[in-house]
Amino acid sequence: MVRPMLRLTALLAALALAGCYSDMPSHPLSPQEMHPLRVSQTAMTLALDVPPAAAAMGPDDTARFDRFVDDYLSIGNGPLEIIAGEREGAASPRVAMLTERAMRRGVSGKEIKVRLASLGAGRPQPLVLSFRRFLVELPKCGNFNDTPSFNPSNTNGANFGCSLQRNIGQMVANPADLTSAQPMGSINAARTDRVLSQYKAGKATESEKSDSSKAQVSTVQGGAQ
C-alpha cells in the first residue's frame, strides 16, 4: 500500500510543478527578440521640369538625375518608375531621353517602368522619377531601470543586446538585406566599371550619401499601372 501512495504523491508533485511552469511568463531570450530591427518602405521621388522640345536636360537637372539614379542602383527596391502625364504618353521624346540616360548609367531596361498619372494641369507637366527604398527603425537603448541584484526569474535586462542591434541597423548599407538575402547573380560589369572610374577620379561613389536621399515621399496618384 505504501508503494502506490508514493507513486500517487510523485504524480501529484509532477502535476503541480508542471502547473507552476505553465503559469510562468515567457520572456524573449535573444537581442533579436528583445530589440527587433523594424524595416519599412518609402517612396523616393524626383520631379524634373524638362521642356517638351529640349534635346537634353540642363546641367542642374542632369546632376540631380544622375545622383537619383545612382541612389536607385545603391539602395533602390523594385522598378525605377518614370511617371509622365496622361496626355503625354509613354513613348514621348522626353521619356525616351530619361530612359536612355538611366540605362547608360547602369540601370537595366527591365528595371525601368513607365507609368502615366495625373500630374497637374500646368504646361508642360513635369516628369517624375520614383523608386521604393527600405528604411530601418533603430531600437532606443539606455533603459537601466532593472535591479540586477534581485532577479528571481533570471531574465535578461531590458537593455540586453540593444547596442548590438542598434549598431547593426546603423551599419547595414541596404535595410532590405534585413528582410531577405539578395539573390545570387552575375556581377553588373557596367556598374562596377562606373564605380571604379568614379573612385579613381576622386568622385563620389554609390557608398557615399547624396543629396537626393532627402527626396520627399511620393504623392502621385492615379494613372494606369
Residue frames as a rotation matrix with the C-alpha (Angstrom) as fourth column:
MET 1
0.565 0.825 0.000 0.00
0.825 -0.565 0.000 0.00
0.000 0.000 -1.000 0.00
VAL 2
0.319 -0.510 -0.799 2.92
0.259 -0.764 0.591 2.31
-0.912 -0.396 -0.112 0.65
ARG 3
-0.656 -0.677 0.334 4.31
0.478 -0.030 0.878 2.00
-0.584 0.735 0.343 -2.88
PRO 4
-0.106 0.663 0.741 1.06
0.938 -0.180 0.296 3.07
0.330 0.726 -0.603 -4.66
MET 5
0.777 0.381 -0.502 0.83
0.563 -0.777 0.282 6.03
-0.283 -0.502 -0.818 -2.28
LEU 6
-0.093 -0.888 -0.451 4.39
0.259 -0.459 0.850 7.06
-0.961 -0.037 0.273 -3.17
ARG 7
-0.669 -0.115 0.734 3.56
0.735 0.047 0.677 6.85
-0.113 0.992 0.053 -6.87
LEU 8
0.368 0.886 0.281 0.43
0.884 -0.427 0.189 8.95
0.287 0.179 -0.941 -6.37
THR 9
0.619 -0.200 -0.759 2.40
0.388 -0.762 0.518 11.54
-0.682 -0.615 -0.395 -4.40
ALA 10
-0.496 -0.868 0.014 5.08
0.378 -0.202 0.903 11.74
-0.782 0.453 0.428 -7.10
LEU 11
-0.398 0.426 0.813 2.41
0.896 -0.011 0.444 12.13
0.198 0.905 -0.377 -9.79
LEU 12
0.694 0.697 -0.181 0.70
0.720 -0.663 0.204 14.95
0.022 -0.272 -0.962 -7.89
ALA 13
0.263 -0.689 -0.675 4.04
0.276 -0.617 0.737 16.70
-0.924 -0.381 0.028 -7.35
ALA 14
-0.687 -0.527 0.500 4.86
0.592 -0.007 0.806 16.45
-0.422 0.850 0.317 -11.06
LEU 15
0.042 0.799 0.600 1.47
0.925 -0.258 0.279 17.91
0.377 0.543 -0.750 -11.98
ALA 16
0.746 0.212 -0.631 1.98
0.531 -0.761 0.372 20.73
-0.401 -0.613 -0.680 -9.51
LEU 17
-0.211 -0.910 -0.357 5.38
0.273 -0.406 0.872 21.56
-0.938 0.086 0.334 -10.95
ALA 18
-0.610 0.040 0.792 4.00
0.793 0.040 0.608 21.46
-0.007 0.998 -0.056 -14.50
GLY 19
0.492 0.861 0.127 1.28
0.848 -0.507 0.156 23.86
0.199 0.031 -0.980 -13.46
CYS 20
0.491 -0.392 -0.778 3.83
0.329 -0.744 0.582 26.24
-0.807 -0.542 -0.236 -11.98
TYR 21
-0.588 -0.802 0.100 5.97
0.370 -0.156 0.916 26.23
-0.719 0.576 0.389 -15.12
SER 22
-0.324 0.530 0.783 2.98
0.924 0.001 0.382 26.73
0.202 0.848 -0.490 -17.39
ASP 23
0.724 0.643 -0.251 1.97
0.687 -0.705 0.176 29.82
-0.064 -0.300 -0.952 -15.42
MET 24
-0.011 -0.805 -0.593 5.41
0.469 -0.528 0.708 31.39
-0.883 -0.271 0.383 -15.73
PRO 25
0.816 0.323 -0.480 5.50
-0.205 -0.615 -0.762 34.16
-0.541 0.720 -0.435 -18.35
SER 26
0.454 -0.664 0.594 7.70
0.871 0.471 -0.140 33.61
-0.187 0.581 0.793 -21.38
HIS 27
0.577 -0.365 -0.730 10.50
-0.122 -0.923 0.366 36.12
-0.808 -0.122 -0.577 -21.89
PRO 28
0.934 -0.327 -0.142 12.48
-0.139 0.033 -0.990 36.87
0.328 0.945 -0.015 -25.05
LEU 29
0.732 -0.681 -0.002 15.96
0.436 0.467 0.769 35.46
-0.523 -0.564 0.639 -24.78
SER 30
-0.110 -0.818 0.564 17.91
0.982 -0.003 0.187 36.92
-0.152 0.575 0.804 -27.71
PRO 31
-0.615 -0.167 -0.771 18.72
0.159 -0.983 0.086 40.55
-0.773 -0.070 0.631 -28.63
GLN 32
-0.963 0.269 0.026 16.86
-0.005 -0.115 0.993 40.00
0.270 0.956 0.112 -31.92
GLU 33
-0.211 0.931 -0.298 13.69
0.793 0.342 0.504 39.17
0.571 -0.130 -0.811 -30.00
MET 34
0.011 0.191 -0.982 14.08
0.891 -0.448 -0.077 41.91
-0.455 -0.873 -0.175 -27.39
HIS 35
0.004 -0.107 -0.994 15.12
-0.145 -0.984 0.106 44.70
-0.989 0.144 -0.019 -29.76
PRO 36
0.157 0.092 0.983 13.96
0.819 0.543 -0.182 43.84
-0.551 0.834 0.010 -33.28
LEU 37
-0.791 -0.396 -0.466 15.03
0.015 -0.774 0.633 45.97
-0.612 0.493 0.618 -36.22
ARG 38
0.197 0.958 0.207 11.76
0.463 0.096 -0.881 47.09
-0.865 0.269 -0.424 -37.83
VAL 39
-0.848 -0.519 0.109 12.02
0.278 -0.261 0.924 47.62
-0.451 0.814 0.366 -41.58
SER 40
0.303 0.940 -0.154 9.60
0.332 -0.256 -0.908 49.71
-0.893 0.224 -0.390 -43.63
GLN 41
-0.357 -0.359 0.862 9.42
0.928 -0.028 0.373 51.09
-0.109 0.933 0.343 -47.16
THR 42
0.227 0.412 -0.882 9.06
0.174 -0.909 -0.379 54.62
-0.958 -0.068 -0.278 -48.50
ALA 43
0.603 0.060 0.795 8.97
0.794 0.047 -0.606 56.20
-0.073 0.997 -0.019 -51.95
MET 44
-0.267 -0.726 -0.633 11.79
0.365 -0.684 0.631 58.41
-0.892 -0.062 0.448 -53.19
THR 45
0.583 0.568 0.581 10.80
0.767 -0.150 -0.624 60.88
-0.267 0.809 -0.523 -55.91
LEU 46
-0.526 -0.689 -0.499 12.43
0.349 -0.710 0.612 63.45
-0.775 0.148 0.614 -58.16
ALA 47
0.621 0.767 0.159 10.50
0.540 -0.272 -0.797 65.90
-0.569 0.581 -0.583 -60.36
LEU 48
-0.575 -0.818 0.029 12.17
0.513 -0.332 0.792 67.28
-0.638 0.470 0.610 -63.49
ASP 49
0.512 0.713 -0.479 10.75
0.068 -0.590 -0.804 70.23
-0.856 0.379 -0.351 -65.45
VAL 50
-0.601 -0.718 0.351 12.17
0.359 0.150 0.921 69.25
-0.714 0.680 0.167 -68.82
PRO 51
-0.182 0.543 -0.819 10.81
-0.703 -0.654 -0.278 71.37
-0.687 0.526 0.501 -71.72
PRO 52
0.622 0.522 0.584 8.99
-0.027 0.760 -0.650 69.26
-0.783 0.389 0.486 -74.33
ALA 53
0.974 -0.214 -0.078 11.28
-0.093 -0.065 -0.993 70.40
0.207 0.975 -0.084 -77.15
ALA 54
0.403 -0.880 0.252 14.53
-0.863 -0.273 0.425 70.00
-0.305 -0.389 -0.869 -75.19
ALA 55
0.549 -0.304 -0.778 17.03
-0.395 0.727 -0.562 67.60
0.737 0.616 0.279 -76.71
ALA 56
-0.258 -0.642 -0.722 18.87
0.536 0.527 -0.660 67.31
0.804 -0.557 0.208 -73.39
MET 57
0.714 0.461 -0.527 18.49
0.679 -0.272 0.682 68.31
0.171 -0.845 -0.508 -69.75
GLY 58
0.659 -0.474 0.583 20.22
-0.397 -0.879 -0.266 71.33
0.639 -0.056 -0.767 -68.30
PRO 59
-0.336 -0.917 -0.213 23.35
-0.230 0.300 -0.926 70.90
0.913 -0.262 -0.312 -66.15
ASP 60
-0.588 0.136 0.798 21.50
-0.809 -0.120 -0.576 71.14
0.017 -0.983 0.180 -62.83
ASP 61
0.510 0.848 0.146 18.78
-0.835 0.528 -0.155 68.68
-0.209 -0.042 0.977 -63.82
THR 62
0.454 -0.424 -0.784 21.39
-0.349 0.725 -0.594 66.34
0.820 0.543 0.181 -65.27
ALA 63
-0.646 -0.743 0.174 23.32
-0.408 0.145 -0.901 66.29
0.645 -0.653 -0.397 -61.99
ARG 64
-0.305 0.627 0.717 20.14
-0.899 0.060 -0.435 65.72
-0.316 -0.777 0.545 -59.96
PHE 65
0.681 0.576 -0.451 19.05
-0.713 0.662 -0.230 62.95
0.166 0.478 0.862 -62.31
ASP 66
0.077 -0.746 -0.661 22.41
-0.288 0.618 -0.732 61.18
0.955 0.247 -0.167 -62.13
ARG 67
-0.768 -0.341 0.542 22.51
-0.588 0.041 -0.808 61.33
0.253 -0.939 -0.232 -58.31
PHE 68
0.076 0.901 0.428 18.97
-0.935 0.214 -0.284 59.98
-0.347 -0.379 0.858 -58.12
VAL 69
0.701 0.133 -0.701 19.74
-0.513 0.777 -0.365 57.08
0.497 0.615 0.612 -60.47
ASP 70
-0.364 -0.902 -0.232 22.92
-0.337 0.360 -0.870 56.29
0.869 -0.238 -0.435 -58.52
ASP 71
-0.576 0.245 0.779 20.86
-0.800 0.026 -0.600 56.12
-0.168 -0.969 0.181 -55.34
TYR 72
0.566 0.816 -0.121 18.46
-0.820 0.541 -0.189 53.73
-0.089 0.206 0.975 -57.05
LEU 73
0.370 -0.500 -0.783 21.33
-0.322 0.721 -0.613 51.46
0.871 0.479 0.106 -58.04
SER 74
-0.665 -0.731 0.153 22.63
-0.344 0.117 -0.932 51.54
0.664 -0.672 -0.329 -54.48
ILE 75
-0.932 0.299 0.207 19.53
-0.157 0.182 -0.971 51.34
-0.328 -0.937 -0.123 -52.27
GLY 76
-0.367 0.853 -0.372 16.55
-0.928 -0.307 0.210 51.00
0.065 0.423 0.904 -54.61
ASN 77
-0.747 0.256 0.613 13.98
0.034 0.936 -0.350 48.24
-0.664 -0.240 -0.708 -54.45
GLY 78
0.266 0.875 0.403 11.71
0.524 0.220 -0.823 47.24
-0.809 0.430 -0.400 -57.29
PRO 79
0.208 -0.164 0.964 11.48
0.967 -0.116 -0.228 49.14
0.149 0.980 0.134 -60.59
LEU 80
-0.729 -0.346 -0.590 12.69
0.350 -0.930 0.113 52.64
-0.588 -0.124 0.800 -61.39
GLU 81
0.179 0.917 0.355 9.50
0.903 -0.010 -0.429 54.41
-0.390 0.398 -0.830 -62.44
ILE 82
-0.969 -0.245 -0.016 9.32
0.214 -0.874 0.437 57.28
-0.121 0.420 0.899 -64.93
ILE 83
-0.148 0.978 -0.146 5.96
0.803 0.032 -0.595 58.91
-0.577 -0.206 -0.790 -64.36
ALA 84
-0.974 -0.128 0.189 4.62
0.223 -0.698 0.681 61.04
0.044 0.705 0.708 -67.21
GLY 85
-0.545 0.814 -0.202 1.40
-0.579 -0.540 -0.611 62.97
-0.606 -0.216 0.765 -67.69
GLU 86
-0.045 0.631 0.775 -1.58
0.288 0.751 -0.594 61.12
-0.956 0.197 -0.216 -69.09
ARG 87
0.855 0.437 -0.280 -1.69
-0.090 -0.407 -0.909 63.38
-0.511 0.802 -0.309 -72.16
GLU 88
0.150 -0.891 -0.429 1.99
-0.906 -0.298 0.302 62.97
-0.396 0.343 -0.851 -72.93
GLY 89
0.892 0.222 -0.394 2.06
-0.373 0.853 -0.363 59.21
0.255 0.471 0.844 -73.29
ALA 90
0.735 -0.583 0.346 4.71
0.012 0.521 0.853 56.63
-0.678 -0.623 0.390 -72.54
ALA 91
0.306 -0.618 0.724 6.53
0.915 0.401 -0.044 56.98
-0.263 0.676 0.688 -75.88
SER 92
0.996 0.091 -0.018 7.26
0.085 -0.969 -0.232 60.71
-0.039 0.230 -0.972 -75.73
PRO 93
0.415 -0.900 0.135 10.76
0.171 -0.069 -0.983 62.02
0.894 0.431 0.125 -76.58
ARG 94
0.119 -0.376 0.919 11.25
-0.846 -0.522 -0.104 63.24
0.519 -0.765 -0.380 -73.00
VAL 95
0.740 0.204 0.641 10.52
-0.553 0.728 0.406 59.80
-0.384 -0.655 0.651 -71.57
ALA 96
0.903 -0.429 0.020 12.82
0.345 0.698 -0.628 58.19
0.256 0.574 0.778 -74.12
MET 97
0.271 -0.837 0.475 15.60
-0.290 -0.542 -0.789 60.63
0.918 0.076 -0.389 -73.21
LEU 98
0.188 -0.168 0.968 15.40
-0.981 -0.071 0.178 59.80
0.039 -0.983 -0.178 -69.48
THR 99
0.916 0.184 0.357 15.16
-0.214 0.976 0.045 56.07
-0.340 -0.118 0.933 -70.20
GLU 100
0.734 -0.679 -0.008 18.27
0.256 0.287 -0.923 56.16
0.629 0.676 0.385 -72.39
ARG 101
0.060 -0.753 0.655 20.29
-0.604 -0.550 -0.577 58.12
0.795 -0.361 -0.488 -69.83
ALA 102
0.459 0.163 0.874 19.26
-0.856 0.344 0.385 55.83
-0.237 -0.925 0.297 -66.98
MET 103
0.983 -0.098 0.156 20.37
0.135 0.958 -0.253 52.80
-0.125 0.270 0.955 -68.98
ARG 104
0.469 -0.866 0.176 23.71
0.010 -0.194 -0.981 54.47
0.883 0.462 -0.082 -69.76
ARG 105
-0.018 -0.457 0.889 24.30
-0.896 -0.388 -0.217 54.82
0.445 -0.800 -0.402 -66.01
GLY 106
-0.876 -0.478 -0.064 23.77
-0.422 0.823 -0.380 51.11
0.234 -0.306 -0.923 -65.46
VAL 107
-0.275 0.848 0.453 20.02
-0.595 0.220 -0.773 50.58
-0.755 -0.482 0.444 -65.00
SER 108
-0.881 0.014 0.472 18.70
0.301 0.787 0.539 47.56
-0.364 0.617 -0.698 -66.86
GLY 109
-0.778 0.622 -0.084 15.87
-0.449 -0.459 0.767 48.13
0.439 0.634 0.637 -69.29
LYS 110
-0.241 0.695 -0.677 13.85
0.429 0.702 0.568 45.54
0.870 -0.154 -0.468 -67.37
GLU 111
-0.482 -0.008 -0.876 14.12
0.870 -0.126 -0.478 47.67
-0.106 -0.992 0.067 -64.23
ILE 112
-0.959 0.128 -0.252 12.58
-0.149 -0.987 0.065 50.77
-0.240 0.100 0.966 -65.87
LYS 113
-0.372 0.913 0.167 8.81
0.916 0.390 -0.094 51.15
-0.151 0.117 -0.982 -65.79
VAL 114
-0.957 0.143 0.254 6.88
-0.048 -0.937 0.346 53.99
0.287 0.319 0.903 -67.42
ARG 115
-0.399 0.856 -0.328 3.62
0.893 0.282 -0.351 54.96
-0.208 -0.433 -0.877 -65.72
LEU 116
-0.566 0.326 0.757 1.03
0.245 -0.810 0.533 57.56
0.787 0.488 0.379 -66.70
ALA 117
-0.267 0.447 -0.854 -0.56
0.954 0.000 -0.299 59.68
-0.134 -0.894 -0.427 -63.99
SER 118
0.638 0.525 0.564 -2.32
0.542 -0.826 0.156 62.97
0.548 0.206 -0.811 -63.39
LEU 119
-0.222 -0.864 -0.453 0.48
0.973 -0.168 -0.155 65.42
0.058 -0.475 0.878 -62.56
GLY 120
-0.223 0.194 -0.955 -1.49
0.359 -0.895 -0.266 68.65
-0.907 -0.402 0.130 -62.63
ALA 121
0.664 0.631 0.401 -2.88
0.625 -0.174 -0.761 70.97
-0.411 0.756 -0.510 -65.27
GLY 122
0.390 -0.573 -0.720 0.28
-0.311 -0.819 0.483 73.01
-0.866 0.036 -0.498 -65.81
ARG 123
0.938 -0.139 0.319 2.04
0.347 0.337 -0.875 73.17
0.014 0.931 0.364 -69.16
PRO 124
-0.019 0.068 -0.997 4.39
-0.458 0.886 0.070 71.43
0.889 0.458 0.015 -69.52
GLN 125
0.910 0.341 0.235 3.80
-0.374 0.432 0.821 68.77
0.178 -0.835 0.521 -66.91
PRO 126
0.036 -0.960 0.278 6.93
-0.989 0.005 0.145 67.56
-0.140 -0.280 -0.950 -65.08
LEU 127
0.310 -0.075 -0.948 8.43
-0.233 0.961 -0.152 64.14
0.922 0.268 0.281 -65.40
VAL 128
0.439 -0.076 0.895 8.69
-0.899 -0.031 0.438 62.34
-0.006 -0.997 -0.082 -62.08
LEU 129
-0.208 -0.552 -0.808 11.18
-0.318 0.819 -0.478 59.61
0.925 0.157 -0.346 -61.23
SER 130
0.343 0.399 0.850 10.32
-0.934 0.044 0.356 57.29
0.105 -0.916 0.388 -58.37
PHE 131
-0.159 -0.280 -0.947 11.58
-0.111 0.958 -0.265 54.18
0.981 0.063 -0.183 -56.64
ARG 132
0.851 0.479 0.218 10.97
-0.304 0.111 0.946 52.47
0.429 -0.871 0.240 -53.34
ARG 133
-0.286 -0.952 -0.112 13.62
-0.289 0.197 -0.937 52.03
0.914 -0.236 -0.331 -50.69
PHE 134
0.414 0.349 -0.841 13.76
0.613 0.575 0.541 50.32
0.673 -0.740 0.024 -47.32
LEU 135
-0.012 -0.376 0.926 14.23
-0.600 -0.739 -0.308 52.15
0.800 -0.559 -0.217 -44.03
VAL 136
-0.128 -0.086 -0.988 15.20
0.597 0.789 -0.146 50.65
0.792 -0.609 -0.049 -40.69
GLU 137
0.590 0.378 0.713 13.89
-0.377 -0.652 0.658 51.85
0.714 -0.657 -0.243 -37.32
LEU 138
-0.422 -0.866 -0.268 16.63
-0.050 0.317 -0.947 51.65
0.905 -0.386 -0.177 -34.71
PRO 139
0.394 0.532 -0.750 15.80
0.720 0.329 0.612 50.49
0.572 -0.780 -0.254 -31.17
LYS 140
0.394 -0.194 0.898 16.10
-0.450 -0.893 0.005 53.02
0.801 -0.406 -0.439 -28.38
CYS 141
0.064 -0.497 -0.865 18.68
0.621 0.698 -0.356 52.00
0.781 -0.515 0.354 -25.79
GLY 142
-0.631 -0.454 0.629 19.56
-0.178 -0.704 -0.687 53.26
0.755 -0.546 0.364 -22.33
ASN 143
0.495 0.828 0.263 16.95
-0.539 0.056 0.840 51.55
0.681 -0.558 0.474 -20.15
PHE 144
-0.518 -0.751 -0.410 18.90
-0.009 0.484 -0.875 50.72
0.855 -0.450 -0.257 -16.98
ASN 145
-0.067 0.602 0.796 15.94
-0.892 -0.394 0.223 50.59
0.448 -0.695 0.563 -14.59
ASP 146
0.531 0.242 -0.812 16.44
-0.012 0.960 0.278 46.89
0.847 -0.138 0.513 -13.83
THR 147
0.487 -0.377 0.788 17.71
-0.871 -0.137 0.472 45.68
-0.070 -0.916 -0.395 -10.48
PRO 148
0.093 -0.504 -0.859 20.44
-0.535 0.702 -0.470 43.09
0.840 0.503 -0.204 -11.22
SER 149
-0.806 -0.478 0.351 20.76
-0.531 0.320 -0.785 42.22
0.263 -0.818 -0.511 -7.54
PHE 150
-0.432 0.729 0.531 17.17
-0.246 0.471 -0.847 40.90
-0.868 -0.497 -0.024 -7.43
ASN 151
-0.254 0.303 -0.919 16.21
-0.962 0.020 0.272 38.82
0.100 0.953 0.286 -10.47
PRO 152
-0.247 0.167 0.955 14.38
-0.510 0.815 -0.274 35.68
-0.824 -0.555 -0.116 -9.28
SER 153
0.777 0.600 0.192 13.15
-0.145 0.467 -0.873 34.85
-0.613 0.650 0.449 -12.79
ASN 154
-0.134 -0.951 0.280 16.73
0.277 0.235 0.932 35.06
-0.952 0.203 0.231 -14.19
THR 155
0.690 0.431 0.581 15.53
0.680 -0.111 -0.725 37.06
-0.248 0.895 -0.370 -17.21
ASN 156
-0.315 -0.809 0.497 17.66
0.919 -0.390 -0.053 39.34
0.237 0.440 0.866 -19.36
GLY 157
-0.414 0.097 -0.905 17.76
0.442 -0.848 -0.293 43.03
-0.796 -0.522 0.308 -18.52
ALA 158
0.621 0.781 -0.065 15.69
0.360 -0.358 -0.861 45.45
-0.696 0.511 -0.504 -20.57
ASN 159
0.595 -0.462 -0.657 18.84
-0.685 -0.719 -0.115 46.87
-0.419 0.519 -0.745 -22.21
PHE 160
0.009 -0.637 0.771 20.36
-0.039 0.770 0.637 43.47
-0.999 -0.036 -0.018 -23.04
GLY 161
-0.322 -0.273 0.906 21.73
0.776 0.472 0.418 43.41
-0.542 0.838 0.059 -26.62
CYS 162
0.699 0.687 -0.198 20.21
0.458 -0.643 -0.614 46.77
-0.550 0.338 -0.764 -27.55
SER 163
0.306 -0.654 -0.692 23.50
-0.546 -0.716 0.435 48.41
-0.780 0.245 -0.575 -28.55
LEU 164
-0.637 -0.526 0.564 24.37
0.093 0.674 0.733 45.39
-0.765 0.519 -0.380 -30.70
GLN 165
0.026 0.751 0.659 21.10
0.905 0.262 -0.334 45.61
-0.424 0.606 -0.673 -32.61
ARG 166
0.786 0.262 -0.560 21.40
0.119 -0.953 -0.279 49.37
-0.607 0.153 -0.780 -32.97
ASN 167
-0.138 -0.922 -0.363 24.92
-0.468 -0.262 0.844 49.09
-0.873 0.286 -0.395 -34.39
ILE 168
-0.589 -0.012 0.808 23.78
0.552 0.724 0.413 46.51
-0.590 0.690 -0.420 -36.94
GLY 169
0.455 0.864 0.216 20.96
0.797 -0.286 -0.532 48.82
-0.398 0.414 -0.819 -38.04
GLN 170
0.670 -0.265 -0.694 23.38
-0.251 -0.960 0.124 51.71
-0.699 0.091 -0.709 -38.45
MET 171
-0.350 -0.937 0.009 25.96
-0.372 0.148 0.916 49.70
-0.859 0.318 -0.401 -40.38
VAL 172
-0.073 0.343 0.937 23.70
0.654 0.725 -0.215 47.96
-0.753 0.597 -0.277 -42.89
ALA 173
-0.915 -0.348 -0.206 24.13
0.068 -0.635 0.769 49.51
-0.398 0.690 0.605 -46.34
ASN 174
-0.589 0.782 -0.203 20.69
-0.494 -0.149 0.857 48.49
0.640 0.605 0.474 -47.59
PRO 175
-0.537 0.409 0.738 18.00
-0.746 0.178 -0.642 47.76
-0.394 -0.895 0.209 -44.96
ALA 176
0.437 0.701 -0.564 16.32
-0.875 0.477 -0.085 45.45
0.209 0.530 0.821 -47.49
ASP 177
-0.285 -0.642 -0.712 19.01
-0.377 0.758 -0.533 42.91
0.882 0.116 -0.458 -46.60
LEU 178
-0.841 0.012 0.541 17.45
-0.533 0.155 -0.832 42.64
-0.093 -0.988 -0.124 -43.13
THR 179
0.153 0.978 0.143 14.25
-0.840 0.205 -0.502 41.23
-0.521 -0.044 0.853 -44.62
SER 180
0.891 0.078 0.448 15.70
0.130 0.901 -0.415 38.81
-0.436 0.428 0.792 -47.17
ALA 181
-0.096 -0.993 0.068 19.02
0.241 0.043 0.969 37.97
-0.966 0.109 0.236 -48.73
GLN 182
0.137 0.064 -0.989 19.85
-0.820 -0.553 -0.149 39.36
-0.557 0.831 -0.023 -52.13
PRO 183
0.917 0.245 0.313 19.53
-0.048 0.850 -0.524 36.84
-0.395 0.465 0.792 -54.97
MET 184
-0.071 -0.973 0.219 22.69
0.169 0.204 0.964 35.36
-0.983 0.105 0.150 -56.37
GLY 185
0.906 0.338 0.257 23.60
0.306 -0.100 -0.947 36.51
-0.294 0.936 -0.194 -59.84
SER 186
0.165 -0.869 0.466 26.33
0.955 0.022 -0.297 37.71
0.248 0.494 0.834 -62.12
ILE 187
-0.252 -0.375 -0.892 28.22
0.615 -0.774 0.151 40.93
-0.747 -0.510 0.426 -61.42
ASN 188
0.847 0.513 0.138 26.95
0.462 -0.582 -0.670 44.05
-0.263 0.631 -0.730 -63.19
ALA 189
-0.035 -0.971 0.236 30.10
0.987 0.004 0.163 44.90
-0.160 0.238 0.958 -65.15
ALA 190
-0.008 0.073 0.997 28.85
0.533 -0.844 0.066 48.31
0.846 0.532 -0.032 -66.30
ARG 191
0.878 0.390 0.277 28.04
-0.029 -0.534 0.845 49.35
0.477 -0.750 -0.458 -62.75
THR 192
0.678 -0.690 -0.256 31.34
0.606 0.326 0.726 48.02
-0.417 -0.647 0.639 -61.38
ASP 193
-0.175 -0.763 0.622 33.36
0.961 -0.269 -0.059 49.86
0.212 0.588 0.780 -64.04
ARG 194
0.294 0.353 0.888 31.48
0.253 -0.925 0.284 53.09
0.922 0.141 -0.361 -63.33
VAL 195
0.995 0.080 -0.065 32.10
0.079 -0.185 0.980 52.87
0.066 -0.980 -0.190 -59.56
LEU 196
0.342 -0.939 -0.040 35.79
0.825 0.279 0.492 52.15
-0.451 -0.201 0.870 -60.09
SER 197
-0.146 -0.359 0.922 36.10
0.807 -0.582 -0.098 55.02
0.572 0.730 0.374 -62.57
GLN 198
0.663 0.446 0.601 34.46
0.021 -0.814 0.581 57.42
0.748 -0.373 -0.549 -60.10
TYR 199
0.900 -0.360 -0.244 36.78
0.319 0.164 0.934 56.22
-0.296 -0.918 0.263 -57.33
LYS 200
0.030 -0.952 0.306 39.90
0.981 0.087 0.173 56.67
-0.192 0.295 0.936 -59.46
ALA 201
-0.148 -0.023 0.989 38.74
0.567 -0.821 0.066 60.16
0.810 0.571 0.134 -60.49
GLY 202
-0.937 -0.250 -0.243 38.16
0.332 -0.426 -0.842 61.16
0.107 -0.869 0.482 -56.86
LYS 203
-0.489 0.841 0.230 34.39
-0.586 -0.513 0.628 61.46
0.646 0.172 0.743 -57.33
ALA 204
-0.314 0.476 0.821 31.62
-0.854 0.235 -0.463 60.27
-0.414 -0.847 0.333 -55.01
THR 205
-0.896 0.052 -0.442 30.75
-0.164 0.884 0.437 56.58
0.413 0.464 -0.783 -55.32
GLU 206
-0.032 0.985 -0.171 27.47
-0.133 0.165 0.977 54.87
0.991 0.055 0.126 -54.51
SER 207
-0.082 -0.040 -0.996 28.57
0.852 0.515 -0.091 54.20
0.517 -0.856 -0.008 -50.94
GLU 208
-0.920 -0.267 -0.288 28.51
0.377 -0.803 -0.461 57.92
-0.108 -0.533 0.839 -50.16
LYS 209
-0.047 0.975 -0.219 25.24
0.830 -0.084 -0.551 59.56
-0.555 -0.207 -0.805 -49.27
SER 210
-0.777 -0.165 0.607 23.99
0.548 -0.651 0.526 62.06
0.308 0.741 0.596 -51.83
ASP 211
-0.900 0.429 -0.076 21.65
-0.344 -0.808 -0.479 65.00
-0.267 -0.405 0.875 -51.51
SER 212
-0.434 0.787 -0.437 18.92
-0.613 0.098 0.784 63.14
0.660 0.609 0.440 -53.37
SER 213
-0.654 0.205 -0.728 18.36
0.518 0.822 -0.235 60.93
0.550 -0.531 -0.644 -50.33
LYS 214
-0.851 0.364 -0.378 16.38
0.120 -0.566 -0.815 63.87
-0.511 -0.740 0.438 -48.95
ALA 215
-0.800 0.595 -0.076 13.68
-0.219 -0.171 0.961 63.44
0.558 0.785 0.267 -51.60
GLN 216
-0.507 0.697 0.507 10.12
-0.822 -0.213 -0.528 63.53
-0.260 -0.685 0.681 -50.35
VAL 217
-0.621 0.410 0.668 7.59
0.223 0.910 -0.351 60.73
-0.751 -0.069 -0.657 -50.12
SER 218
-0.953 0.225 0.201 5.63
0.181 -0.105 0.978 60.35
0.241 0.969 0.060 -53.33
THR 219
-0.475 0.863 -0.172 2.13
-0.114 -0.254 -0.960 61.87
-0.872 -0.437 0.220 -53.52
VAL 220
-0.715 0.180 -0.675 1.50
-0.696 -0.094 0.712 60.91
0.065 0.979 0.193 -57.15
GLN 221
-0.403 0.679 0.613 -1.86
-0.044 0.655 -0.754 59.22
-0.914 -0.331 -0.234 -57.61
GLY 222
0.569 0.773 -0.283 -3.97
-0.385 -0.053 -0.921 57.95
-0.727 0.633 0.267 -60.45
GLY 223
-0.026 -0.554 -0.832 -2.98
-0.999 -0.021 0.046 56.69
-0.043 0.833 -0.552 -63.85
ALA 224
0.856 0.312 -0.412 -2.71
-0.396 0.908 -0.134 53.22
0.333 0.278 0.901 -65.30
GLN 225
0.453 -0.708 0.542 -0.32
-0.443 0.349 0.826 50.74
-0.774 -0.614 -0.155 -63.88
